[in-house]
Amino acid sequence: MAILLMACSSAQIMKTSLRVTVLDELGNPVEGATIQVYTNDKDYRASTNPAVPMATTNAKGMVTIKDLDAKPYFLDVVKGDKDNRGAGYQTDVLQANRINKINIIIE
């Protein structure tokens, strides 16, 4: 019974996070891509008021952005001359107290 209580307790402590994997047009992970996260379309389009500091992907093309609210976000992803700006990217509403995962392709 103590183990069950500990499992429930740790689930409540987990913060809402977003794990982003950035891929190129061939599906390869992109290391060193920068990601800006915005809370609304207006800020996304103006590139102002990011929700969190800029994040950079690791060698596996991944980065985890922590301490977010359970709502949708707009992501701007750039690496050199490649980005996701043509289509933009809005997440679904993030699930609270979970690591939400998405893939973004940059071209």
PEFEN-V103712 format. One record per residue. RES is the residue in one small letter. OMEGA is omega in whole degrees, 0 to 359 (999 if undefined). NEAR is the number of other ideal C-beta (glycine too) atoms within 12 Angstrom. D_CENTER is the distance of its C-alpha to the mean C-alpha in whole Angstrom. Layout:
res->RES omega->OMEGA near->NEAR d_center->D_CENTER
res->RES omega->OMEGA near->NEAR d_center->D_CENTER
This chain:
res->m omega->179 near->7 d_center->36
res->a omega->179 near->8 d_center->34
res->i omega->179 near->9 d_center->32
res->l omega->179 near->10 d_center->30
res->l omega->179 near->11 d_center->30
res->m omega->179 near->12 d_center->28
res->a omega->179 near->13 d_center->26
res->c omega->181 near->14 d_center->25
res->s omega->181 near->13 d_center->25
res->s omega->178 near->13 d_center->22
res->a omega->180 near->15 d_center->20
res->q omega->181 near->13 d_center->21
res->i omega->183 near->11 d_center->20
res->m omega->179 near->19 d_center->16
res->k omega->176 near->22 d_center->14
res->t omega->183 near->25 d_center->11
res->s omega->177 near->29 d_center->8
res->l omega->176 near->38 d_center->4
res->r omega->182 near->27 d_center->5
res->v omega->172 near->42 d_center->4
res->t omega->181 near->30 d_center->8
res->v omega->182 near->39 d_center->10
res->l omega->173 near->26 d_center->13
res->d omega->184 near->25 d_center->16
res->e omega->177 near->14 d_center->19
res->l omega->180 near->11 d_center->20
res->g omega->178 near->14 d_center->18
res->n omega->178 near->20 d_center->18
res->p omega->181 near->24 d_center->15
res->v omega->177 near->35 d_center->14
res->e omega->175 near->20 d_center->15
res->g omega->175 near->23 d_center->14
res->a omega->178 near->36 d_center->12
res->t omega->183 near->28 d_center->11
res->i omega->173 near->40 d_center->8
res->q omega->182 near->34 d_center->9
res->v omega->180 near->39 d_center->7
res->y omega->182 near->31 d_center->10
res->t omega->181 near->23 d_center->12
res->n omega->183 near->18 d_center->14
res->d omega->181 near->19 d_center->16
res->k omega->179 near->12 d_center->18
res->d omega->178 near->19 d_center->16
res->y omega->183 near->27 d_center->14
res->r omega->180 near->16 d_center->17
res->a omega->184 near->14 d_center->19
res->s omega->179 near->20 d_center->16
res->t omega->175 near->16 d_center->17
res->n omega->178 near->17 d_center->16
res->p omega->183 near->23 d_center->12
res->a omega->181 near->29 d_center->11
res->v omega->176 near->24 d_center->10
res->p omega->179 near->14 d_center->12
res->m omega->179 near->21 d_center->11
res->a omega->180 near->30 d_center->9
res->t omega->182 near->23 d_center->11
res->t omega->179 near->32 d_center->10
res->n omega->182 near->19 d_center->13
res->a omega->178 near->15 d_center->16
res->k omega->180 near->19 d_center->14
res->g omega->186 near->28 d_center->12
res->m omega->170 near->28 d_center->9
res->v omega->177 near->35 d_center->7
res->t omega->179 near->26 d_center->6
res->i omega->189 near->34 d_center->6
res->k omega->175 near->23 d_center->9
res->d omega->177 near->18 d_center->11
res->l omega->174 near->32 d_center->9
res->d omega->179 near->23 d_center->12
res->a omega->179 near->19 d_center->12
res->k omega->179 near->21 d_center->12
res->p omega->178 near->24 d_center->10
res->y omega->175 near->36 d_center->8
res->f omega->183 near->32 d_center->9
res->l omega->175 near->44 d_center->7
res->d omega->185 near->35 d_center->10
res->v omega->183 near->41 d_center->10
res->v omega->170 near->26 d_center->13
res->k omega->182 near->26 d_center->15
res->g omega->180 near->14 d_center->19
res->d omega->179 near->10 d_center->20
res->k omega->179 near->23 d_center->18
res->d omega->177 near->27 d_center->15
res->n omega->188 near->31 d_center->13
res->r omega->181 near->20 d_center->15
res->g omega->181 near->12 d_center->18
res->a omega->187 near->15 d_center->16
res->g omega->177 near->20 d_center->13
res->y omega->175 near->30 d_center->10
res->q omega->178 near->23 d_center->10
res->t omega->166 near->32 d_center->8
res->d omega->174 near->14 d_center->11
res->v omega->180 near->16 d_center->12
res->l omega->176 near->31 d_center->10
res->q omega->183 near->21 d_center->13
res->a omega->174 near->18 d_center->14
res->n omega->179 near->21 d_center->14
res->r omega->169 near->20 d_center->12
res->i omega->178 near->22 d_center->10
res->n omega->185 near->30 d_center->8
res->k omega->175 near->19 d_center->7
res->i omega->172 near->31 d_center->7
res->n omega->176 near->26 d_center->9
res->i omega->177 near->40 d_center->9
res->i omega->177 near->27 d_center->13
res->i omega->180 near->35 d_center->14
res->e omega->999 near->21 d_center->18
